[in-house]
């Protein structure tokens, strides 16, 4: 049996590794047009900043794939023929398959901005994007980054690390306030400004301006301001990369439509990771999860099902983490700013903010039962937070056992007494 996997990100590679563990005889092929080997996408910024080399970003030695008899094919899949069970690579090379996994990840959003195809305009998602930035960097004095998400702030930090004056255009009233509650969003805004980034809120991109050579030289924002920029980073979110499914008979919506077993409407075709849209029939919106750990978990589940199992995928308790320059961020469970700030009658939260404005803890609860944690500048243990949410612990219980979650480095001051005083717990 030949199992073909389109995409060498965390989902595709996890699936391939688990397939090999479960079936020593299957032929397994991973196809990627981006790179020869799997590498860590979040490490892009550290390569540019000089903290890592490209070789450092590869979790597995190159010989790992030969040792495990996983074939790697470099090429772009241009079409899928589900009737013949055949892939077409680079417009001409055919590849037969018995079972297929689509794990093509995400692709950056572009909204038809004038000038978005000029030389020097790029996202920051692929190795090719990093190469574009490196090519533009010698002598670069100013840049603009469009979008207030995690990739945008990473790109701003990358440029800032090389002394490039960077303007960050964010259409919202505070950075990432569709995800962060107001107080935390404002905290990140202050960090961005303190680092010397020109943060422009309530501002959208209207045009990217090119010079006589077809190269970017400036942007114009929704206020009519012209901002000089020798590089423009478009980081206004991502969407599932489903172009490969065109005219294949594989049903798509926002992503590749799959059931809880990650099966598409076509027999022997599966999809997982950022590109998959899991259908839900409980009046909730279909589920797309575009973070590392959910991609890995979907890779594990889909490997079982490619070999004939009927395992359902369940995302578990939500988790994410990031850094905004030197400000660390963690979130566990349900911390929806819309629920918190509109006082929906269910969600309530307790908030502690350190006097420095660089540390905070938010505990979100429904009827006294904890459903989420939001942390800025301090760390909690993943397994403890997850267990408290899973076991429906009360706010009183969590406050009494708060020290069990502490995970800051040695010699870091513990703010337990201050947190308890702010949240009304016993000291």
N, C-alpha and C positions, 0 to 999 in steps of 0.2 A: 504493500500500500504506500502510495506517495502522498504526503501531506505538504502542501505548499502554503507558505506564510508570507503575506505581503506586508512588509514593514519590519524593521529591526530595532524598534524601541523596546521599552520595558515589557510591554504586553506580548509582543511577538516572540521576544527572546525567552521570557518566562514560560510561554507555551511550549516552545521548542525544547527547553531543558526538561520540563515535566513530561513531555511526550517521550523523550529518550529514556527517562527513568522508568516509565511505565511500559514501554515497548522497545526492546532492544533491536528489533528487526525492521521497523518502519523506516522508509526513506523520508527524510525531513529536509526541506529546502526553505531558506529565508531569502527573500528578494528585497533589495533596497537600492534605490538610485542615489541616495544621499551619501552613503559611506560604505566602506567595505565591512566594518565591524560595528557592533553595538557599542555605544558610548553614552555617558551620562549627560543628558541635555541641560540640567541645571548648572553644569560645570562650565558652560560656555563663557560666562562672565569671568571666571577665575583664570581661564586660559588667556583672555585678553588683558587681564590685570597683572599677569605674570606670576600668579601663585601656583599654576599648574601648567604642565605641557599637555598636548593632545593625547599622548600616550598614557598620561596619568588618568585620563577620563574614562579609559576602557576598563570595566570591572573584571574582564576575563582576558588572559593572555591569548595571543592570536592562535596558538596551537590548541587551545581549548576546543575549538570548533571541529578540527580534524580528529582530535582524540575522541570526541563524542559523536563523530560521524554525522555532523549537521552541515549540510552544504550551504555555502554563502554565494549568492549570485548578485553581482552588481548590475543594476539596470532598472529602468522605470517601466512599470506595467502600464500599458496604454489602453488595454481592453481585456474584458473577461468574457469568454464564451462559455456560458453555463451548460449549454446543450452538448457541446463537444468536450466539456471539461478541459478547457485549454486557456492559458494566459498568453497574451501577446506582449512581448517586451520590446521597448524602444521602437515600436511600430512594425517590427518584422520578426523577431525571434519568438517562436512558439514554445510553450512548455505545457505538457500534460500534467494533470493532477487527478487524484482520486477524492481527496477532501481538501477544502480551501479555508484558510483563515485570513480575513481581512483585518489588519491591525495597522492601518495607515495613519493613525493619530489625528492631529489637528493641523489646520492651516490658518495663518494670520488673516484677520479681517481686512478688507479694503473696500472703501465705500465710494469709489469712482471720483476721488479728488482730482481736480486738474493737476497734472504734473506728477502723479503718483508713480509713473513708470520712468521718470528721469534717472540718469546715472547718479548714484549716491543716495538713492532712496531705498530703504530696506526694512525688513522686520528684524527680529532677533530670535530666531527659532531653530535655524539649521546651521550646519557647518558652512554652507554657502553664504548665509547671512554674515557669519563671523568673518569669512574671507572678504566680503564686500566692505565691511567696516575696517578691517586691517588695511585694505587697499586705499581707503580714503583718509586714514589716520595721519600719515606723515604731513606735517604742516597744518593740520586741521586746527582752527581757532575757535569755531563756534558750531553748535549743532542744536537741533530741535528734536524733541521726543514727543510723540502724540499718543496720549492715552494714559489713564490713571490706574493701571493694574500692576501686577507683580513684575511682569516683563519690562514694563516701562520704567519702573524705579530701578530695576537692575541695570538697564541700559544707561540710564542717567548716571548711575554710580560708576559704570565702566568708563564712560566718557570723562567724567569728573576726575577719575583717577589718573588720567593722562593730561590733565590741565586744560581740557576743552570747556569753554564756557557753554553751559547747557541750559536751554529753556524747555520746561516741561508744561505742555498744554493739557489741561484737565477740564473736561466739560462740566463736571459736577462741582458742587459748592465746597467740597473738601475731598482730599485724596481718598479714593476707594470707599466712599461712604455708602455705596450700595452693598458693601460687605461688612465694613466696620461700623460699629455704633459711633455716634457723633463725637463723643469724647476721645475715643481712640483714633478716629480719623483726623481730628484736629491735632492730636499728639504727633502723628506722622507728618502732618503739614509743617509743624514747627521744626522737626528734625530735618526735613528736606530743605527748608529755608536756611537753617543754621549751617548746613553743609555748603551753602553758596549756590544752590540751584535756583534759577529764576522760575519759580512756580507761579503759573498763571491759571487761576481757577475760573470757573464759569466761562471758559474760553474754548472755542472749537477751531479746527483747521478748516480754512475755506479754499486755499490754493497753495500749491508748491511751485515756486518760481525757478525757471531754469535760465542758464546763460546761453550765449550764442553757440556753445559747443554741446548743448544738450545735457548739461550737468547741473545739478541742483545748486542754487546759490542763496535761496531765502524761502521763507513761508509767509503767508498772510493769514492772520487769524480773524475770528468773527467780530473783533472790535475794529478791524481795518488796519491793525498794526502790521508793519512789515518787519520780520525778524530775520536777520542775516544768519544763514546756516549752510555750512559746507557738507553737512550730512543730515539726513532726516530719518529718524526711526519711527516706523509706523507700528505701534503696539496697542492698538485699540481692540484688544481681545482676540480670541481665536474661535474657530468653528470646526466641526468635524470635517475631516478631509475625505470626501466621498466621490470625488470626480471619477475615480477608477470604476465606479459602479454604473456609469452612464451606459444606457442601451444594453445592459446585461440581463435585465429581468429581475435583478435584486432590488427589493423595495427599499426606498429611502424616504426620510422625512427631513428633520434637521440633521440626522445622522443615518447610519445603516440600521434599519429597523430589525430588532432581534427580540426574542422572548427571554424569559429568565434563565434559560439554558444557553443563551447567546447564539441561538440558531436563527438564520434568516428564513425568508419564505421559500428559498431554493434548497432542496435536499443536498446535504453534504457541504453546504457553505455556511460558515460561521463568521461572526464579527465580534471584536472585543476591544476594550481600551477607549481612548478618546473619541474614536470615530463611531462607536456604537451608541445607538439610541434604544434603550430598553423600554419596551412597551409596558404600560401599566393600565390596568382596567379598573382602578378604584377611584376614578375621577380626578386623579392627580396627573400632573404633567409628566410625560415620558421622561425617563431618567438618562441624563448624560453626565458622566463623572470624569473630569479631565485632570486628575492628579495622579501622582506617581504610585501611591500605595493601592489605589483602586485599580489602576492598570495592571499592577502585578497580580492582585487577587483575581481579576478577570482572566488573566493569562493562565493561572492555576486551574480555574474552573473549566475554561474552554478546552484545555488539554485533556481533561477527563472525558468531556463530551465528544471530542473528536475521535476518541477511542471507544465510543459506544455507551458511555454512562449517561445519566439523566440528572446531573447535579445542577441545582439552581444557584444562581449568583445572588448574594445578599451583601449590600455594601457595608453593613455594620454601622457603628457610630462614627460620625464624620470627624475627620481630623485634617488639619493643615498647619504648616509652619512656614515662616519666611523671615527674612531680615530686611529692614529698611535702613540702609547704611549700617550702623552698629546697634540698631534697636531690634531686638528679637521679638518674634510674634508667634503665638501658639493659639489654636482654637480647637476645642473639643465639643462635639454635640451641636445643639441647636442654639446658635447665637445670631438670629436674624434681626438686623437692625430695624426692619419695618415692623416686626412684631413688638420689639422693645419700645420703640419711640411712638407708636400709634396707640399704645396701651390697649391691645386687642382684647383685654378682659381675662387673658390667660397668662401670658408671659410677663414676668416681673424680673427685675435684676437688682443686685446689690453691687456697688462699685466702690473700689478703693483706688485712689490715685496718689502716688508719692509726691511730696512737695516739690521735687525736682522736675516733675512733669515728664519723666522718662520711664516710669514704671507704673503699672496698673494691673488690677485683677477685677474681672467682672464675673459674677456667678448668676446665671440665668435659671429661673425656676418657674414651675407651674404648680400653684397650690402648695408651695413649700417643698416640692420634690425637684431636685436639681436635674436640669436638662442640658446645661452647657456651661463652658468656661471660656473666657477670653483673656489672654495674658499678654501683656506688653512689658518687655524688659525684665521679666522673671520667668523661670522655668518650673513646670510641674512634671511629675512622672506620668508618662502616657498610660501605663497599665492601671495606675491608681485612679486617674480621672475617668478612664473608660469604665472601670468597675463601678465607680460611684454612680455614673449615669445609668449603666446597665441595671444596677441593683436598686434604682430609684431611691437613693439615699436622700434624706432631708437636708435642708440648709443647715439646721442645727447640728446634725451629725457631721457634715463636711467641715463646718467651722471648728468643731471640737477635735477633729482629726486632721486639721489642715497641714500640720507638720509632716505627715506621712507622704504628702504629695511633693514636698519641696525637693527640687533637683538643681539648685544653683551650685556653682563651683565652690570648692572649699574656701573658707575665709570670707565668703560673701555674707553680708549682713542679712539676717532673716527678719522680715517685717511682720511677723505673725501678730504681735501685739497691736500694731497700727491697723492691720487689716481687720482684726476682730473689733477694735474700737470703732472703725468706720462702718462696719456691717452689723454692729449691735450684738456680737457674740460675746461669750464669757471670756475673760482674760485668763 
